[in-house]
Amino acid sequence: MSINTPSVPESARAPKVSSSTVELRAEPTPPSTLRLNLMRSGYLLMGLGLMVFRWPLLVQAVSMPAKESALLCILVAMSLLAFLGLKYPIAMLPILLFEVAWKVIWFAVVALPHLIANDMNDDTQQLLFSVLFGIAILAVTPWGYVWKCYVLARGDRWVRSA
C-alpha cells in the first residue's frame, strides 16, 4: 500500500506488459517539492479568496435568482476542492486547470472586447480585477507535467478488452 504518493494517470505509467506485446511509456517526472508547495499556495489563494468573499453569501442563496445561487454554490464547492488540493496537489490538478480555463475564456470572450472598445462597465471591471488573480494560478501550475499527463499520455481505453 502506498501512502501520499502523487497520483499519476494509469495511462501514463510504464511499462505495460500484455501477453503479446511489451509497451513502454515514459512516466512523467512528478513536480518537485518546491513546485508542489507553489501549487499549494495557488490552492490556498483560491480557497481562502472564495471562502472570504463567497461563503458569507450562502445564507442569502435561497433568495437569489437560480443562476446566481447555482454559481455561488459552484464557487463554494470549488473552494472546498481547492482546500483538498493542499493535501493532494497533484490529484486536484484539474481544479487548477478549470480555474485557469474559465478565466482565460472569460477574459478573451468578454473582457478583451470591452477593453479594446473602451466601454467596460463597473461590474465587468470589478470581475476583471478578480479574474486577474488567475495569473497566480497560471504561474503555479506545472505546465510541463500537465502537457505530459493530459496531452501526450495515451488516454484510458474506451471499451473493455477481452
C-alpha positions in Angstrom: 0.0 0.0 0.0 1.3 3.4 -1.0 0.7 6.5 1.2 0.8 10.1 -0.1 2.3 9.2 -3.5 1.4 11.6 -6.3 -1.5 10.3 -8.5 -0.3 9.5 -12.0 -2.9 8.6 -14.5 -2.9 4.9 -15.3 -2.4 5.8 -19.0 1.0 7.5 -18.2 2.6 4.6 -16.2 5.3 2.4 -17.6 6.0 -0.4 -18.5 2.7 -2.1 -19.8 3.0 -5.8 -20.4 0.5 -7.9 -22.2 0.7 -11.5 -23.4 1.6 -10.4 -27.0 3.5 -7.1 -26.7 5.5 -5.1 -24.3 4.6 -1.4 -24.4 6.9 1.1 -22.8 5.7 4.6 -21.8 7.8 7.2 -20.2 6.4 8.0 -16.8 6.2 11.8 -16.2 8.5 13.1 -13.6 6.4 14.3 -10.7 6.8 18.0 -9.9 9.5 19.0 -7.4 8.6 19.7 -3.8 9.0 23.4 -4.5 6.5 23.2 -7.3 4.1 21.2 -5.2 4.3 23.8 -2.5 3.8 26.6 -5.1 0.7 24.6 -6.2 -0.4 24.5 -2.6 -0.1 28.3 -2.4 -2.4 28.5 -5.5 -4.9 26.2 -3.9 -4.7 28.3 -0.7 -5.2 31.6 -2.6 -8.3 30.1 -4.4 -9.7 28.5 -1.3 -9.3 31.5 1.0 -10.4 34.0 -1.6 -13.6 32.1 -2.2 -14.1 31.5 1.5 -13.9 35.1 2.4 -15.9 36.5 -0.5 -18.4 33.8 -1.3 -19.1 31.7 1.8 -20.8 34.6 3.7 -23.3 34.9 0.8 -24.5 31.3 1.3 -27.1 32.5 3.8 -28.7 34.6 1.1 -28.6 31.9 -1.6 -32.3 30.9 -1.1 -33.4 34.4 -2.1 -31.0 34.8 -5.1 -32.0 34.2 -8.7 -31.5 30.5 -9.6 -28.5 31.0 -11.8 -26.8 33.3 -9.3 -27.3 30.9 -6.4 -26.1 28.0 -8.6 -22.9 29.9 -9.4 -22.4 30.7 -5.7 -22.7 27.0 -4.8 -20.3 26.0 -7.6 -17.8 28.5 -6.3 -18.1 27.3 -2.7 -17.6 23.7 -3.9 -14.5 24.9 -5.8 -13.1 26.4 -2.6 -13.7 23.1 -0.8 -11.9 21.2 -3.6 -9.1 23.8 -3.5 -8.6 23.2 0.2 -8.4 19.4 -0.6 -5.6 20.4 -3.0 -3.5 21.5 -0.1 -3.2 17.8 0.9 -3.3 16.3 -2.7 -1.8 18.9 -5.0 -1.3 16.5 -8.0 -4.7 14.7 -7.6 -6.5 18.0 -7.6 -4.7 19.5 -10.6 -7.9 19.6 -12.7 -9.2 22.2 -10.2 -6.3 24.5 -11.2 -6.9 23.7 -14.8 -10.5 24.6 -14.5 -9.7 27.8 -12.8 -7.3 28.8 -15.5 -9.6 27.7 -18.3 -12.7 29.7 -17.3 -10.7 32.8 -16.5 -8.8 32.7 -19.8 -12.0 32.1 -21.8 -13.9 34.9 -19.9 -11.0 37.3 -20.5 -10.8 36.5 -24.2 -14.5 36.5 -24.9 -15.8 39.2 -22.5 -13.2 41.5 -21.0 -10.8 41.9 -24.0 -13.5 43.1 -26.4 -14.7 45.6 -23.8 -11.1 46.7 -23.2 -10.5 47.2 -26.9 -13.7 49.1 -27.4 -13.0 51.1 -24.2 -16.6 50.5 -22.9 -16.2 48.4 -19.8 -18.9 48.9 -17.2 -18.2 48.8 -13.4 -19.4 45.2 -13.0 -17.1 43.9 -15.7 -14.2 45.9 -14.4 -14.7 44.6 -10.9 -14.8 41.0 -12.3 -11.7 41.6 -14.4 -9.9 42.7 -11.2 -10.7 39.4 -9.5 -10.0 37.3 -12.6 -6.5 38.8 -12.8 -5.7 36.9 -9.6 -5.7 33.9 -12.0 -2.3 35.0 -13.1 -1.0 33.4 -9.8 -2.7 30.1 -10.7 -1.1 30.3 -14.2 2.3 30.7 -12.5 2.0 27.8 -10.0 0.5 25.2 -12.4 3.2 22.7 -13.5 2.6 23.1 -17.3 5.2 20.6 -18.3 3.6 17.9 -16.1 0.1 18.9 -17.4 1.4 18.5 -21.0 2.9 15.1 -20.4 0.0 13.7 -18.4 -3.0 15.2 -20.2 -1.9 15.8 -23.7 0.9 13.4 -24.6 -0.1 10.4 -22.5 -2.4 7.9 -24.1 -5.9 8.1 -22.8 -7.8 5.4 -20.9 -9.4 2.7 -23.0 -13.0 3.2 -24.2 -14.0 -0.4 -24.2 -13.2 -3.3 -22.0 -10.5 -5.5 -23.5 -11.2 -9.2 -23.9 
